[in-house]
């Protein structure tokens, strides 16, 4: 009887050890917690309004922003600077998108703590921290935020816009699928013919969530599924 009890206890301890190891490995692979107490929703005015309505019972406050998306096609070059040819015999062309906001909007986002920068550009993963300042924000240059500069250019209405590198930063926890962030002056922004879109920060009245928890993200997506939101992002603000 004693041997049986010891055997059962041994099995339980092994199971607990395995579970603990798995949890530790999971934490190591996923990195530290990515706590969020707010979401950023983007799209047309109607869809964003619907999204805000969904969260009206758990909203401490909202902040609204405007942005535009500029896209252009660019030929892919090989290491020798020659245009790459695909298996179909045609030139390889890909789309480059830029999410454009004004400098005033960038300053507002900075104050609202929704701009984040990569903690260590040399490390793997996307562990970030809140961006605290934007150098050259008051110059007349359009600022580019992304992984690498390498002569990145912005073309608006057939005109090349001079760029100055900002930092490895973006809006929210994750880089936007709508394009690399660029910050420009009011005149350049107004010259963009593309449709202006809405983005809103919804700060929860209560509750915090963790981006490493798939259920937390699924809960957000499920609640907003009928709003036709273009993109959902996340923030952690005071």
N, C-alpha and C positions, 0 to 999 in steps of 0.2 A: 504493500500500500504506500509506504513511504517513498519507495523507488518510483512509483507511478506519479505521485505528487511532485517529486523533484523533476521528473521528466517533463510534466506539464508546465511547471514553472520555467524550466529551461527553454521550452519551445516558445513560451510567451515572451521571455527576455530577448530571444533571437528575433522574434517578430517586431518587438519594439525597437530593437537596434536597427533592423532593416528599414523600418518606417522612418526612424529618426535620420538615418543616413540619406534616404531618398529626399526627405524634406530639406536637409542641409544642402544636398546637391542641387535641388530645385532653386533654393535661395541663392546659391552661388552662381548658377547659370543665369538667373533672372536679374541678379544684382539687388541693390537695396530697394526698399519700398518706394513706389512712385505714388505718393498720396495726392489725391485731388479732391477739392471741395467746390469745384466749379467746372462748367463746360463752356466751350466755344462752339456756336452753331453758325453755319454759313449757308448762303443761298439767296434766292430772291426775297423781296420784302415780305411777300405773303407766307412763304414757308418758314421764315425766321419768326414771324409773328405767331404762327401756329406752334412753333417749338417753345416759345416763351409762355404761351398759354398752357401748354402741357405741364410746365413746371411752376405755375403760378402759386400752388399750395406749398412749395418748398423753395421760395426765392427770397433771399435777403436783399438783393439789388441786382440790377442789370446795367450793363454798359454797352453802348452801340457804336459800331465803326462802319466805315465804308471802304471798299476796295475795288480794284479792277484787275482783270487777268489778261495779259498780253501773251500771245503765242506766235511763234515763227518756226519755219522749217529750216533745218541746217544739214548740210552734207557731212557725213562721217569721214574723217580723215585717218589714214593709217599712220604708223610711227614715222614714215618718211614724208608725210604731208600730202600724200596723194589721196584722192577720193576713193573710198572703198567701194568695191563692186560685189554685190550679193550673188548668191547662187543662181538667181534668176537672170543674171547678166545686167541688172540695173544698178544705178548708183544707190548707195545706202543713205537714206535720209531719215532723220528723226525730228520729233517736235520738241521745242524748248518752250516752257511756259514760265511766266514770271507773275507773281502776285504783287501788285503795286499798291502802296498806300502813300499818303502825304506825310510830310514831316510832322505836321501837327498831330496826325493820327498816331504816328510812331511815338511821339512824346506822351500822348494820352495812354497808349498801351504800356509804355515803360512805367508810368505812374500806377497803372492798374495791375502791374506785375504779371502780365500775360506773355511778355517776351522772355524767351529762355535761350541760354547759350550752352554749348557743349562744355562740360567741365574739363575734359582732356581730349583735344582733337586727335592725339596720337593713340588713344586707347580704343579698344573695340567696344561696341555698344553705344547707347545714346543716353548716358547719364548726364543730366543737365542741371543747371542752377538758374535762378532768376537773373536776367540781364539787368545790370544796375546803371549803365550809362551807354550812350551812343556817341562816340567821338565824331567830330565833323558834322553833327546833325544840323548845325546852323550855317553850313557852307552852301554854295549854289550847286554842289555836285549831287548826282543821284547815287545813293549808296546801295551796294550789293551785299547781301548776307547769304553765306553758303559755305560749303566745304572747301572749295578752292576757287581762286579768282581766275588766274591763267587767261587774262585778256577777255573775260566774259563781256559780251556787249549787249546793249538793249537798243532795239530798233522800233521806233514809233512813227507811223505814217511815212515810212521810207527814210527817216532821218535817224542817224546814229546818235545816241545819247551818251555823253561822257560818264564813265562810272568810277566810283572810288570804293575800295573794299571796306566793309564795316567790320563784321566778325562772323564766326560760325554760329549763327543764331537763327531763330525762327519764332513763329507765333504758336504758343501752346507747347505741350509736351513733345509732340511729334511734328516733323517737317510736313508742310502741307502738300497734299497731292495736287493742288491747284497751281503750284509753281514755286520757284525760289523767291524768297522775299526781297523786294527792292523798295527803297524809300526815296521819294522824289519831291520836288517843289510843286506848289499849286498849279503853276502855269503848265508844266509838263504833264501833270496828272489830268488837267482839264483837256489837254490836246489828244488824250487817248479816246478813240471813238468807241471802244468796246463798252458794253453795258456795265454800269456800276452795280455792285452787289452789296449785300448786307452781311454783317457779322455781329453777333451779340455774345457777350459774356453773361452767363447766368451763374451767380454766386448762390450756392445752396444756403438756405436758412439753417439747416441742420444736417449733420451726417458727413462723414468722410469716406472715401473709397480708395482702393489701391488698383492701379493699372495692371499689376501683375496678376490680379484676380480676374479671370475670364468672365466670371459671373457678373462682376461689377460693370464691365463694359457691355455685356449682353443686356443687362437691365436698362442701360442708357439707350442702346440701339432699339430695344423693344418698345420703349416708351415713345420714341421719336419716329417709329417706322412709317407712320402715315402722314408725316409732315413734308416729305419730299425735300428734306434738308440735303444740301450738296455735300457737306462735310461736317463731321463732329470731331472736336479736339478737346483737350483737357487742360486745366490749370489748377494751381494751388495758391490761393491768395489770402492775405490776412483779412 
